[in-house]
Amino acid sequence: MKKFGGYALLGALVLAACGGGSSSSSSTNSSSSASSASSAAPKGPPTASITLTGDSGVAGVVGGIALSCDNPGFDGNSLTIGGTAAGSDPATGIAVTMFLSAGKVFVRLSTGSGTDFKVREFTGTGMTNFDPATGAQIDSPVNETTPAGSNKGDIGAITAVKGSADCGNFNPGTATVKLTGTTPEGQVNGTLDPVLVTCSTQPQGAFVVIRGIVNVGSTKAMFFVTSQPTTALMVFETLQPSGQHTYLGPVNSGTPTAAGVTIKSDAVQQGVDQSPILHIEGDAHCG
């Protein structure tokens, strides 16, 4: 679980762009009704508000929140919320990560990295109106489910979480990205589905992250394909139920823009001899 802060977090927290529209009203009753429906205020970007109940240092309103919607998962799509505990420094304080899936509220509190990584995890079920593409209402007591042997450090405990998530004008994007080749778990030959495409513009240029699920051997895997300017194509694989691999492709394997990317490249698994090779090919369009 310690690797969540890598490609998965990058994939999970890039947000969709704004959109919407309106029309003018008329003096007649029939046209006024039609106009009223069409001129509703356009939806904004995804937003969330979360309050934690618990020990000092973690209780209060979560700050710096980012919401990612309709994230592909092995047990169905989910909502992901990231932020920092009330009063925490965004760079060094306690990170709050929430995963909302059908019938389940999961909260992770973490800080540090490497040998100094500390974590506590909590789970509840109190949620209504859940839809991974539109949002949810959360009002849930939680129980601690931190794995045995984890380093909790001085992170406080929480007993409840309350708030809401609204996906606003979220659009998951589209992709026809297909993976073929060999992995340590067997052959892969399929198109990522379901899929989420997120795009961002950094000082270095445009970044496109394509996240999706495909069969690998006798199991399933989630792939994060990251196309970025002037650096290697990065492919991060998370297996069901556990396991991770990283693959790298050549620089300029795609030409990412704010609208998407076309990829046609091989990528080699890192850290092993006689590395398995994946072929990644297809188009992705941002939401």
C-alpha positions in Angstrom: 0.0 0.0 0.0 2.9 2.3 0.5 3.3 2.9 -3.2 -0.1 4.6 -3.5 1.7 8.0 -3.7 3.2 7.1 -7.1 1.5 6.6 -10.4 -1.9 5.7 -8.8 -2.1 9.0 -7.1 -1.1 10.8 -10.3 -3.8 8.9 -12.1 -6.4 9.3 -9.3 -6.1 13.2 -8.7 -6.0 14.8 -12.2 -9.3 16.6 -12.7 -11.6 17.1 -15.7 -12.0 20.5 -17.4 -15.1 22.8 -17.0 -18.0 22.9 -19.4 -21.7 23.9 -19.7 -24.2 26.1 -21.5 -27.3 28.2 -21.3 -30.1 29.8 -23.4 -32.3 32.8 -23.2 -36.0 32.9 -21.9 -39.2 33.8 -23.7 -42.4 35.6 -22.6 -44.8 32.7 -23.3 -45.4 30.0 -20.7 -44.4 27.0 -22.9 -41.2 28.6 -24.2 -40.4 29.9 -20.7 -40.6 26.4 -19.3 -38.3 25.1 -22.0 -35.9 27.9 -21.5 -35.9 27.4 -17.7 -34.7 23.8 -18.1 -32.1 24.7 -20.7 -30.7 27.8 -18.9 -29.9 26.0 -15.6 -26.6 27.0 -14.2 -23.8 25.0 -15.8 -22.0 22.5 -13.6 -18.6 23.3 -12.3 -15.5 21.1 -11.7 -15.7 18.2 -9.2 -15.7 19.3 -5.6 -15.9 17.6 -2.2 -16.2 18.6 1.5 -15.0 16.2 4.2 -15.0 16.5 8.0 -13.2 13.9 10.2 -14.2 13.1 13.9 -11.4 11.8 16.1 -8.2 12.6 17.9 -6.5 15.9 17.9 -4.2 16.3 14.9 -6.6 14.5 12.5 -10.1 15.8 13.5 -11.7 18.7 11.6 -12.3 19.8 8.0 -9.9 18.2 5.5 -8.0 20.8 3.5 -6.7 21.0 0.0 -9.3 18.5 -1.3 -9.1 17.1 -4.8 -11.8 14.7 -6.1 -11.4 12.1 -8.9 -14.5 10.4 -10.2 -15.4 7.2 -12.0 -12.0 5.6 -11.3 -11.8 2.0 -12.7 -11.4 -0.7 -10.1 -11.5 -4.4 -9.7 -14.7 -4.3 -7.7 -16.4 -1.5 -9.7 -15.6 2.1 -10.3 -15.0 4.4 -7.4 -14.6 8.0 -6.2 -11.2 9.1 -4.8 -10.7 12.1 -2.5 -7.3 13.4 -1.5 -6.4 16.2 0.9 -4.6 17.0 4.2 -5.8 16.7 7.8 -7.0 19.9 9.4 -4.1 22.1 10.3 -1.5 19.9 8.6 1.2 21.3 6.3 0.3 20.1 2.8 3.9 19.1 2.1 4.8 17.4 5.4 1.6 16.8 7.3 -0.9 14.0 7.5 -2.4 13.1 4.1 -6.0 12.0 3.9 -7.0 9.6 1.1 -10.5 8.3 0.8 -11.9 5.7 -1.6 -15.6 5.5 -2.0 -17.0 2.4 -3.7 -20.4 0.7 -3.6 -21.3 0.1 0.0 -17.8 1.0 1.4 -16.0 4.1 2.8 -12.3 3.7 3.1 -10.0 6.3 4.8 -6.2 6.3 4.9 -4.2 8.7 7.0 -0.5 8.7 6.2 2.7 10.7 6.5 6.4 10.3 5.6 8.0 7.9 3.1 10.3 5.0 2.9 11.3 3.7 6.3 9.6 6.7 7.9 6.2 5.9 6.3 3.4 5.9 8.8 -0.2 4.9 8.1 -3.6 4.2 9.7 -6.7 2.9 7.8 -10.4 3.0 8.6 -13.5 1.5 7.0 -17.2 2.2 7.2 -20.4 1.8 5.2 -22.4 5.0 5.8 -23.0 6.4 2.4 -26.1 7.4 0.3 -26.7 8.4 -3.4 -23.4 6.8 -4.4 -22.6 7.0 -8.1 -19.0 7.0 -9.1 -19.7 9.3 -12.1 -21.8 11.9 -10.1 -20.9 11.8 -6.4 -22.1 10.7 -3.0 -23.2 11.8 0.5 -21.1 10.4 3.4 -22.1 10.1 7.0 -20.4 7.1 8.5 -18.8 5.8 11.7 -15.6 4.0 10.9 -13.6 1.1 12.4 -9.8 0.8 12.2 -8.6 -1.7 9.7 -4.9 -0.9 9.6 -2.9 -4.0 8.5 -1.0 -5.8 11.2 2.6 -4.7 11.4 2.0 -1.3 9.9 3.9 1.7 11.5 1.2 3.9 12.9 3.6 6.3 14.5 1.9 9.2 16.2 -1.0 9.5 13.8 -4.3 9.9 15.7 -7.4 7.7 15.2 -10.7 8.8 13.7 -14.2 7.5 14.6 -16.4 9.0 11.9 -16.4 10.8 8.6 -19.0 13.1 7.1 -19.3 15.1 3.9 -20.2 15.1 0.3 -18.6 14.6 -3.2 -20.0 16.2 -6.3 -18.5 15.3 -9.7 -19.9 18.4 -11.4 -19.1 18.4 -15.1 -16.8 15.4 -14.9 -16.2 13.5 -18.2 -14.1 10.3 -18.1 -12.8 10.7 -21.6 -12.4 7.8 -24.1 -9.6 5.5 -25.2 -8.9 2.6 -27.6 -5.6 1.8 -26.0 -4.7 -1.9 -26.5 -2.0 -3.9 -24.6 -0.4 -7.0 -26.1 2.6 -9.0 -25.1 4.0 -10.8 -22.0 4.0 -10.1 -18.3 5.3 -12.2 -15.4 1.7 -13.4 -14.8 1.1 -14.4 -18.4 0.0 -13.0 -21.8 -2.0 -9.8 -22.2 -4.0 -9.1 -25.3 -6.9 -6.6 -24.8 -8.1 -3.1 -24.7 -8.3 -1.2 -21.4 -11.9 -1.2 -20.2 -13.3 0.5 -18.2 -11.0 3.4 -18.8 -10.4 6.9 -17.4 -8.3 9.5 -19.3 -7.0 12.5 -17.4 -4.9 15.4 -18.8 -3.0 18.2 -17.2 -0.6 20.9 -18.3 2.6 21.4 -16.3 5.5 23.7 -16.9 7.2 20.8 -18.9 4.2 20.4 -21.1 1.0 18.3 -21.4 0.7 15.0 -19.4 -1.9 12.3 -20.3 -2.7 9.4 -17.9 -4.7 6.5 -19.2 -6.1 4.2 -16.5 -7.9 1.0 -17.2 -8.3 -2.7 -16.6 -7.4 -5.7 -18.8 -7.1 -9.5 -18.4 -3.5 -10.7 -17.7 -3.0 -14.4 -17.8 -5.6 -15.9 -15.4 -6.2 -12.7 -13.5 -6.9 -9.0 -14.0 -4.6 -6.0 -13.8 -5.0 -2.2 -13.7 -2.6 -0.3 -15.9 -1.6 3.4 -15.6 -0.1 4.5 -19.0 1.5 7.9 -18.6 2.6 9.9 -21.7 4.6 13.0 -20.9 6.8 15.4 -22.7 10.5 14.6 -23.4 10.7 11.7 -21.0 10.1 8.0 -21.1 6.6 6.4 -21.5 5.7 5.1 -18.0 3.5 2.1 -17.5 2.5 1.0 -14.0 0.7 -2.3 -13.5 -1.2 -3.2 -10.3 -2.4 -6.8 -10.2 -5.5 -8.4 -8.6 -5.3 -9.3 -5.8 -1.7 -7.9 -5.3 1.5 -7.3 -7.1 3.1 -4.4 -9.0 5.3 -4.0 -12.1 6.8 -1.0 -13.9 7.5 -0.8 -17.6 9.3 2.0 -19.5 9.0 2.9 -23.2 11.2 5.2 -25.3 11.1 9.0 -25.0 8.6 10.6 -27.4 6.5 7.4 -27.6 3.5 9.7 -27.9 2.9 13.4 -28.4 0.6 14.3 -25.5 -1.5 17.5 -25.8 -4.3 19.1 -23.8 -6.7 17.1 -25.9 -5.2 13.6 -25.6 -2.5 11.4 -27.1 -1.8 8.7 -29.7 0.6 6.0 -28.5 2.4 3.2 -30.5 5.3 1.9 -28.4 7.0 -1.1 -26.8 7.7 -0.9 -23.0 10.2 -3.0 -21.1 9.7 -4.3 -17.5 12.1 -2.7 -15.1 14.3 -4.5 -12.5 14.5 -8.0 -14.0 16.7 -9.9 -16.4 15.3 -10.9 -19.8 12.6 -8.3 -19.3 9.0 -9.0 -20.6 7.9 -6.6 -23.3 4.5 -4.9 -23.6 3.2 -3.3 -26.8 0.9 -0.3 -26.2 -1.1 1.2 -29.1 -4.1 3.4 -29.5 -5.7 6.8 -29.0 -6.9 8.5 -25.9 -9.1 11.6 -25.7 -9.3 13.7 -22.5 -12.6 14.1 -20.6 
